[in-house]
Amino acid sequence: MVQTFRSRRAFIAIVVAGIAFAVLTGVALLAYLDMESRTFDSAALHTQHLATADSALVRYWLDQRASDVSIMSTVSRVRTEFPKYLAGDPAAKVWLQDRLETERAMRDYINVSVFTLDGKRVLSFGEHDTTYDERHSATARSVALPTSKMTMTSHRDASGAYHVNWFGPLLVHEAGAELQVTGVIMYEADLQRYLQDVIGPEQEVWPTTIEVRVANEDGVSIARSTSGFAFQAADATVSLDEEVRSSVVLPLKGSSISATVLGADIRSELAWARQSVRLADFGVLLVFVLFAWAYTSGEKSRLGEIAAREAIADALATQDRFLENMSHDLHTPLNSIIGFSALMSRGLAGPVTEEQVRQLAMIESSGKHLLALVTGVLELSKTKAGQEDVRLEWIVATEPVEFVTDVLTPAVAEKRLEWRVNVPEHLELRTDRRLLERILLNLANNAVKFTHAGSVSITAAAINDGEEIAFTVRDTGSGISPESMDFIMKEFMQVRAPGQLKPEGFGLGLTISTTTAALLGGRIEVESIPGKGSAFTLILPRNTGAVT
């Protein structure tokens, strides 16, 4: 009898353990599939950030050299010394040699040359490949007009280097005379050398390949970080692997340059995850067999889950406190950087050169860009932590709308959009004016940002028998696809239409607006038709009560 009881108990324990193992195996499989999806999403975001950052470096490199040519062709002494050199002035020759060789060496150019108006290269400093002489002469002749602008050409050589050439007319405007061209200056730089200096294979998260595509009249050339950015014809490259997670193509002025970032070895990482799932399944089976045999209640597991949840909650709270404190600490130095760079660029701290003014402007712009991110993170952290100071008062709906239109009118005028405002004059509500203005400004700013033609409208009306007030911001922009609706309210997420550049901003505006609306007892509803526009509706109670 006792033996039968023990056998039955063992049988029940085995059956319970088997059922538990089957259930947990299914759960582990679902968890793995979810992890796989999240891993690939993280890889796509990782490569997108890399592509954006690296393309900004390439754009800066091109803009800096274009600026060098522009300065040399419009304000430098080279414009007036070159005609003297052509006339046989030995002092002009010595001066030009010293000036242009110094410029080439200091700015790391391969070659600096000066052409006559008929396209003849008469001065050349640095390496000079005669293969493209005819093409360079033709370009110089086309640029040698008072109405011409700077022109950029490029070519790939047999060694894998990629040369970019900037041509600018040497313009002289003497008093009482028309604008004249005395010659054409050319700067030649190696894109491969720059890429090798500033960009390398990314190993921090996943082994990632950085790829640069350049198109010119000779065809498409491709260079990858794994091969030292040696450029080769596109048809000679190996086909991209199916594990490519992200590709960002960025048009750069003067040429068609694309930056492609490849996510690699993601499957290898997931292979470890699969093995971990198998080991976890085996461990769970063992644990449940022992638990079933001993008839444990699972109280330990429940307490462990509670402790894990509390640990996660503490970690998230610590993260929010860190972001808030860090944002506070960054505000003062950032404001100092922005303020002092502005003062220096205006010459209030002493004379500055044009190059220094340009660089100070870049410092000021970057500081403002970072300050906007810090401010957004601080606002989001305060709202999520419930630390936002809410001051309720009766206001007229037209007041916050007028504030928004006043702030954004310059941006609307610059893009030649049409403002449409329809708000009843005597429509009142009890809410926090500052927080309402923040929400409406974020929504309207997004509408202006993503609208390139047409109009942006702001309307307000009482709904639900006057119990709620609805503010609607409608635009005629690119719209939002249905699959993008699920994540547009998430932090640091932005929607970009195919073929368009990454929009300005950080993807915090809608998140801040949503959390702030909830703080005021309201909500935000979205309607959108891709290609026709979007409508974001903020719905607030007419008489906001106690806010918790």
C-alpha positions in Angstrom: 0.0 0.0 0.0 2.7 2.4 1.0 4.8 1.4 -2.1 1.7 2.1 -4.3 1.3 5.5 -2.7 4.9 6.3 -3.3 4.8 5.2 -6.9 1.7 7.2 -7.5 3.3 10.2 -5.9 6.4 9.8 -8.1 4.2 9.4 -11.2 2.3 12.6 -10.3 5.5 14.4 -9.7 6.9 13.4 -13.1 3.7 14.4 -14.9 3.6 17.7 -13.2 7.3 18.3 -14.0 6.7 17.3 -17.6 3.7 19.7 -18.0 5.6 22.5 -16.3 8.6 21.8 -18.6 6.4 21.9 -21.7 4.8 25.2 -20.7 8.1 26.8 -19.8 9.7 25.6 -23.0 6.9 27.4 -24.9 7.4 30.5 -22.8 11.2 30.3 -23.3 10.6 30.0 -27.1 8.4 33.0 -27.1 10.9 34.9 -25.0 13.6 34.0 -27.5 11.5 35.2 -30.4 10.8 38.4 -28.6 14.5 38.8 -27.8 15.5 38.1 -31.4 13.1 40.8 -32.6 14.4 43.3 -30.0 18.0 42.4 -30.9 17.5 43.2 -34.6 15.6 46.4 -33.7 18.5 47.4 -31.5 21.0 46.6 -34.3 19.0 48.7 -36.7 19.0 51.6 -34.3 22.7 51.2 -33.6 23.6 51.2 -37.2 21.3 54.1 -38.0 23.1 56.2 -35.3 26.5 55.2 -36.7 25.5 56.1 -40.2 24.1 59.5 -39.1 27.3 60.3 -37.1 29.7 59.2 -39.8 27.8 60.9 -42.6 28.0 64.1 -40.5 31.8 63.7 -40.4 32.0 63.4 -44.2 29.6 66.3 -44.7 31.8 68.4 -42.4 34.9 67.4 -44.3 33.3 68.5 -47.7 31.9 71.7 -46.3 35.2 72.7 -44.7 37.1 72.3 -47.9 34.4 74.1 -49.9 34.8 76.9 -47.5 38.6 77.0 -48.0 38.1 77.4 -51.8 35.4 80.0 -51.3 37.6 82.1 -49.1 40.6 81.7 -51.5 38.5 82.7 -54.5 36.7 85.7 -53.1 38.8 87.4 -50.4 42.4 86.2 -50.6 45.4 88.0 -52.1 45.9 85.2 -54.6 43.2 86.8 -56.8 45.4 89.9 -57.4 48.9 88.3 -57.3 48.0 85.7 -60.0 47.7 88.3 -62.8 51.0 89.7 -61.7 52.6 86.3 -61.9 51.2 85.8 -65.5 52.7 89.2 -66.4 56.2 87.9 -65.3 56.4 89.5 -61.8 59.1 87.4 -59.9 57.9 88.7 -56.5 54.4 87.5 -57.3 55.7 84.1 -58.2 57.6 83.8 -54.9 54.6 84.9 -52.9 52.2 82.5 -54.7 54.6 79.6 -54.2 55.0 80.2 -50.5 51.2 80.9 -49.9 49.8 78.0 -51.8 52.4 75.4 -50.7 51.8 76.5 -47.1 48.0 76.2 -47.6 48.4 72.7 -49.1 50.6 71.4 -46.3 48.6 72.9 -43.4 45.2 71.7 -44.7 46.4 68.3 -45.8 45.5 68.7 -49.5 47.0 66.4 -52.2 47.4 69.2 -54.7 46.7 72.9 -55.1 46.7 74.3 -58.6 45.9 77.5 -60.4 44.6 77.6 -64.0 44.4 80.4 -66.5 41.0 81.4 -68.0 41.6 79.0 -71.0 42.0 76.0 -68.6 45.8 75.8 -68.6 47.4 74.6 -65.3 50.3 77.1 -64.7 50.9 76.5 -61.0 50.8 73.1 -59.2 51.9 72.1 -55.7 51.9 68.6 -54.3 51.2 65.3 -56.1 49.9 65.7 -59.6 48.3 62.8 -61.6 48.2 63.7 -65.3 45.5 61.2 -66.1 42.8 63.7 -65.4 44.5 66.8 -66.7 42.1 67.2 -69.6 39.0 66.8 -67.4 40.4 69.3 -64.9 41.2 71.8 -67.7 37.7 71.5 -69.0 36.2 72.1 -65.6 38.5 75.1 -65.0 37.3 76.7 -68.3 33.7 76.2 -67.3 34.3 77.9 -64.0 36.2 80.8 -65.4 33.2 83.1 -65.6 32.1 85.9 -63.2 28.7 84.2 -62.9 30.2 80.8 -62.1 30.1 79.2 -58.7 32.3 76.7 -57.0 32.3 73.3 -58.7 33.2 69.9 -57.2 34.4 66.9 -59.2 35.8 63.5 -58.1 37.6 60.4 -59.4 38.9 57.1 -58.2 42.5 56.1 -58.8 43.9 52.6 -59.2 45.3 52.4 -55.7 41.8 52.7 -54.1 42.2 56.4 -53.2 39.3 58.7 -54.0 40.2 62.3 -55.0 37.7 65.1 -54.6 38.4 68.4 -56.5 37.0 71.8 -55.8 37.2 74.6 -58.4 36.6 78.2 -57.7 36.9 81.4 -59.9 39.4 84.0 -58.6 37.0 87.0 -58.5 38.3 90.6 -58.4 35.9 93.6 -58.1 37.7 96.9 -58.4 36.1 100.2 -57.8 34.2 101.5 -60.9 34.7 98.2 -62.8 32.8 95.0 -63.3 33.5 91.8 -61.5 36.4 90.0 -63.2 37.8 86.5 -63.1 41.7 86.4 -63.0 42.0 82.6 -62.9 40.7 79.4 -61.4 42.0 77.7 -58.2 41.7 74.0 -57.6 42.0 72.1 -54.3 42.4 68.3 -54.4 41.9 66.1 -51.3 41.8 62.3 -50.6 38.5 61.1 -49.2 40.0 57.7 -48.4 42.7 59.2 -46.3 40.2 61.2 -44.3 37.9 58.2 -43.7 40.9 56.1 -42.5 41.8 58.9 -40.0 38.3 59.4 -38.5 36.3 56.3 -39.1 37.1 52.7 -38.4 35.4 49.3 -38.0 33.0 49.5 -35.1 33.4 46.7 -32.5 31.7 48.2 -29.4 28.3 46.4 -29.7 28.5 44.2 -32.8 31.3 44.0 -35.4 29.9 46.6 -37.8 31.1 47.5 -41.3 31.0 51.2 -42.3 30.4 51.6 -46.1 30.7 54.7 -48.2 29.2 54.9 -51.7 30.2 57.7 -54.1 28.7 58.4 -57.5 30.3 60.4 -60.3 30.5 60.4 -64.1 32.7 57.3 -64.0 30.0 55.3 -62.1 29.5 54.2 -58.5 32.4 53.5 -56.2 32.2 51.7 -52.9 34.6 51.6 -49.9 34.3 49.7 -46.7 36.0 50.0 -43.3 37.0 46.3 -43.4 39.2 47.0 -46.4 40.7 50.2 -45.2 38.2 52.3 -47.2 39.9 51.3 -50.5 37.4 52.4 -53.2 36.5 50.1 -56.0 33.8 49.9 -58.7 30.4 48.8 -57.4 30.2 45.9 -59.8 33.4 44.5 -58.4 32.3 44.3 -54.7 30.9 41.3 -52.9 27.1 41.2 -52.6 25.8 42.5 -49.2 24.9 39.7 -46.8 21.2 39.2 -45.8 22.1 40.2 -42.3 22.5 43.9 -43.2 20.4 45.7 -40.6 20.4 49.3 -41.7 21.4 51.4 -44.7 21.3 55.2 -44.7 21.8 57.0 -48.0 22.7 60.7 -47.5 23.0 63.2 -50.4 25.9 65.5 -50.0 26.3 68.7 -52.0 28.5 68.5 -55.1 28.3 64.8 -55.4 26.2 61.7 -54.6 27.7 60.1 -51.6 26.0 57.3 -49.5 27.0 55.9 -46.2 25.9 52.4 -45.4 26.4 50.7 -42.1 26.2 46.9 -41.9 25.2 45.0 -38.8 27.3 41.8 -38.7 27.5 38.7 -36.5 24.1 39.2 -35.0 23.2 35.6 -35.6 26.3 34.6 -33.7 25.1 36.5 -30.6 21.6 34.9 -31.0 23.2 31.5 -31.2 24.5 32.0 -27.7 21.0 33.0 -26.7 19.5 29.9 -28.2 22.0 27.8 -26.3 21.2 29.7 -23.1 17.5 28.9 -23.7 18.3 25.2 -23.9 20.4 25.2 -20.8 17.6 27.2 -19.0 15.1 24.6 -20.1 17.2 21.8 -18.7 17.7 23.7 -15.5 14.0 24.5 -15.2 13.1 20.8 -15.8 15.5 19.8 -13.0 14.2 22.3 -10.6 10.6 21.4 -11.3 11.2 17.7 -10.9 12.8 18.4 -7.5 10.0 20.8 -6.6 7.3 18.4 -7.7 8.9 15.5 -5.8 9.2 17.7 -2.6 5.7 19.3 -3.2 7.0 22.8 -2.8 4.4 25.6 -3.2 6.5 28.0 -5.3 6.5 30.7 -2.6 10.2 31.2 -3.1 9.6 31.8 -6.8 6.9 34.3 -6.1 9.0 36.2 -3.6 11.9 36.2 -6.0 9.6 37.7 -8.7 8.5 40.5 -6.3 12.1 41.2 -5.4 13.0 41.3 -9.1 10.2 43.7 -9.9 11.2 46.0 -7.0 14.8 45.9 -8.2 13.7 46.8 -11.8 11.6 49.7 -10.4 14.5 50.9 -8.3 16.8 50.7 -11.3 14.4 52.7 -13.4 13.9 55.3 -10.7 17.7 55.6 -10.3 18.0 56.0 -14.1 15.4 58.9 -14.1 17.2 60.6 -11.2 20.5 60.3 -12.9 19.1 61.8 -16.1 17.5 64.6 -14.2 20.6 65.4 -12.2 22.9 65.2 -15.2 20.6 67.5 -17.2 20.6 70.0 -14.4 24.4 69.8 -14.2 24.9 70.3 -17.9 22.6 73.3 -18.3 25.1 75.9 -16.8 28.2 74.9 -18.7 26.3 74.6 -21.9 24.8 78.1 -21.5 28.4 79.4 -20.8 29.7 77.7 -23.9 26.9 79.1 -26.1 27.2 82.6 -24.6 31.0 82.9 -24.7 31.2 81.5 -28.2 28.6 84.1 -29.4 30.5 86.9 -27.7 33.8 85.8 -29.2 32.3 85.5 -32.7 31.1 89.1 -32.5 34.7 90.3 -31.6 33.7 91.5 -28.1 36.6 89.5 -26.6 39.1 90.7 -29.2 39.7 90.4 -33.0 39.0 87.1 -34.6 39.6 85.8 -38.2 36.9 84.6 -40.6 38.0 81.0 -40.0 37.7 81.5 -36.2 34.3 83.1 -36.7 33.2 80.1 -38.7 34.5 77.7 -36.1 32.9 79.6 -33.2 29.6 79.5 -35.1 29.9 75.7 -35.3 30.6 75.6 -31.5 27.5 77.8 -30.8 25.3 75.7 -33.1 26.5 72.4 -31.5 26.0 73.8 -28.0 22.4 74.9 -28.8 21.8 71.4 -30.3 23.0 69.7 -27.2 21.2 72.1 -24.9 17.9 71.3 -26.7 18.5 67.6 -26.0 19.4 68.2 -22.4 16.2 70.3 -21.9 14.0 67.7 -23.5 15.5 64.9 -21.3 15.0 67.1 -18.2 11.4 67.9 -19.0 10.6 64.2 -19.7 12.3 63.1 -16.5 10.4 65.6 -14.4 7.1 64.7 -16.0 7.6 60.9 -15.6 8.7 61.4 -12.0 5.6 63.4 -11.1 7.8 66.5 -10.2 6.2 68.9 -12.6 4.8 72.0 -10.9 1.1 72.2 -12.1 -0.6 75.6 -11.6 -4.2 75.6 -12.5 -6.0 78.8 -13.7 -8.8 79.8 -15.9 -7.5 80.9 -19.3 -8.9 81.8 -22.7 -8.1 79.2 -25.4 -6.9 81.8 -27.8 -4.0 82.8 -25.5 -1.8 79.6 -25.8 -2.6 79.3 -29.5 -1.4 82.9 -30.1 1.8 82.1 -28.2 2.5 79.1 -30.5 1.7 81.0 -33.7 4.0 83.9 -32.6 6.9 81.5 -31.9 6.6 79.5 -35.1 5.6 82.3 -37.5 9.2 82.8 -38.7 9.6 79.1 -39.5 6.2 79.0 -41.3 7.2 82.1 -43.3 10.6 80.6 -44.2 8.9 77.4 -45.6 6.1 79.5 -47.3 3.4 77.6 -45.5 -0.1 78.9 -44.7 -1.2 79.4 -41.1 -4.8 78.6 -40.4 -6.2 79.3 -36.9 -9.8 78.8 -35.8 -10.3 79.2 -32.1 -13.5 80.7 -30.5 -12.7 84.0 -28.7 -14.6 83.2 -25.5 -13.7 79.5 -25.2 -12.3 79.0 -21.6 -10.8 76.2 -19.7 -9.1 75.6 -16.3 -5.6 74.1 -16.8 -1.9 75.0 -16.5 -1.1 77.6 -19.2 2.7 76.8 -19.4 2.2 73.0 -19.8 -0.6 73.6 -22.4 1.7 75.9 -24.4 4.5 73.2 -24.2 2.2 70.5 -25.7 0.8 72.8 -28.4 4.2 74.1 -29.3 5.6 70.5 -29.7 2.7 69.4 -31.8 2.8 72.5 -34.0 6.6 72.5 -34.4 6.4 68.8 -35.6 3.6 69.9 -38.1 5.8 72.7 -39.5 8.9 70.4 -39.5 7.3 67.7 -41.6 5.3 69.9 -43.9 7.0 71.2 -47.0 4.0 72.7 -48.9 0.5 73.6 -48.0 -0.7 74.6 -44.6 -0.6 74.1 -40.9 -3.8 74.7 -38.9 -4.7 75.0 -35.2 -8.3 74.7 -34.1 -10.1 74.4 -30.7 -13.6 73.5 -29.9 -15.7 72.3 -26.9 -16.7 68.6 -27.2 -18.7 66.1 -25.1 -21.4 68.6 -24.1 -18.7 71.2 -23.2 -17.0 68.9 -20.6 -13.8 68.7 -22.7 -11.8 71.0 -24.9 -10.1 69.6 -28.1 -7.1 71.4 -29.6 -6.3 70.0 -33.1 -3.0 70.6 -35.0 -3.4 69.6 -38.6 -0.9 69.6 -41.4 -0.5 68.7 -45.1 2.8 67.0 -44.6 4.1 63.5 -45.5 1.8 61.7 -43.0 2.5 58.7 -40.9 2.2 55.1 -42.0 0.0 52.7 -40.0 3.0 50.6 -39.0 4.7 53.7 -37.5 1.7 54.6 -35.3 2.7 52.1 -32.6 6.1 53.7 -31.8 5.8 57.5 -32.6 5.0 58.2 -29.0 8.1 56.3 -27.7 11.2 58.1 -26.5 13.9 58.9 -29.2 11.8 57.5 -32.0 11.2 59.5 -35.2 9.4 58.8 -38.4 11.1 59.4 -41.7 9.6 59.1 -45.2 11.5 57.0 -47.7 14.2 59.1 -49.5 14.1 61.8 -46.9 16.9 62.8 -44.6 16.6 62.2 -40.9 14.5 65.0 -39.4 15.8 67.5 -36.9 15.3 66.9 -33.2 15.7 64.0 -30.9 12.3 62.2 -30.9 11.3 63.5 -27.4 8.6 66.0 -28.4 5.6 63.6 -28.7 6.7 61.6 -25.6 6.9 64.8 -23.5 3.5 65.9 -24.9 1.8 62.6 -24.1 3.1 62.5 -20.5 2.3 66.1 -20.0 -1.2 65.7 -21.3 -1.8 62.8 -18.9 -0.5 65.0 -16.1 -3.3 67.5 -17.0 -5.9 64.7 -17.1 -6.0 64.6 -20.9 -4.9 62.6 -23.9 -3.6 62.9 -27.4 -5.3 61.2 -30.4 -3.7 60.8 -33.8 -5.1 60.6 -37.3 -2.9 60.4 -40.4 -3.1 59.5 -44.1 0.4 58.8 -45.7 1.1 61.4 -48.3 -1.7 63.8 -47.3 -1.0 64.9 -43.7 -1.6 64.2 -40.0 -3.9 65.6 -37.3 -2.9 65.5 -33.6 -5.7 66.3 -31.2 -5.1 67.2 -27.6 -8.2 66.6 -25.4 -8.3 68.2 -22.0 -11.0 68.5 -19.4 -12.6 71.9 -19.4 -12.3 72.2 -15.6 -9.2 70.2 -14.6 -9.5 69.0 -11.0 -6.9 67.7 -8.6 -3.9 66.4 -10.6 -2.2 63.3 -9.1 
